[in-house]
Amino acid sequence: MRSDSLKLARAAAAILRGKDGPVLDPFMVSGTTGVAAVQTGHTFIGIDQAEHWCQVAERRIRDALGQSITLGNQTSLALDGSS
């Protein structure tokens, strides 16, 4: 199931490739959209009200980037996939 969600999110991010601006996910949960965004070279902003899900998403996106990231606060992520 997760790989299907990631494929769909990558397809959506690919459509946006020529667009300026970040990919925004206001209900980030586990960060699938963020993973797809950074894997396709987009900047990503994710928001979730639950600290647990922000930590899960942070780990998944960090793994996708192959580098460490820092949360700006406990409930949002802002990442640049171009680095």
N, C-alpha and C positions, 0 to 999 in steps of 0.2 A: 504494500500500500504506500509506504513512504517513497519508494522509487518512482511510482506513478505520480505522486504529488510533486516530486522534484522535477520530473520531466515536464509536467504542465507549467510549473513555475519558470523553468528555463525557457520554454517556448514563449511565455509571456514576456520575459526579460529580453529575449531576442527580438521580439516585435518592437520593443522600446529602444533598441540599440542606437538608432539614429536620433533619438530624442535627447534633448538636454535635460539635466536635472536628475535627482535621485529617485530610486524606487522606494516608495513609502508603504510600509505595512503597519497599520494602526492596531492590528490584533495579531502580533507576531507569534505567539505561543512557542513552538519549538524551532522556529527560524528557517523553515524550508524556503520561503521566498527570499530571505537574506542569503542563504547558501547559493541559490540560483542566481541572484543578482551579482554577487561578487565573482562567481564562476564565469559570468558573461561580461565582466569588466564594468559593472555599474556601481555607483555609490548607493549605499543602502541605509535607510533609516527605519528602525523597527521600534515599536512601542508595545508594551504589555504591562498591565497593572500588577501582575504577579511576579515577584522577584525570582521565584523558582524558574519560571519559563524564560526569563531574561538570562539567567545563568545557563540554562540548557542551550538556548539560541547562541549565546556568546561562545560556548564550547564548540558547537557545530560550525559556526561561521569562522571561528579561529582555525579550526581544522581544515576547512575549505580553503582558507587563505594561506595556510601553512606558516602562520606567524601569530604573534601575540597581539591582542587588542585590549583596549581599556574601555570600560563602561563609563560614559559621562555621568550617569547617575544610575540608580538601581532599577529604573523602569524604562530605559531607552538605550538603543544602540545606534551609532552613526558610523558607518564604515565605508571606505573607499576601496572598491575592488580593483582599481587600476594600479595599485602599488605592488 
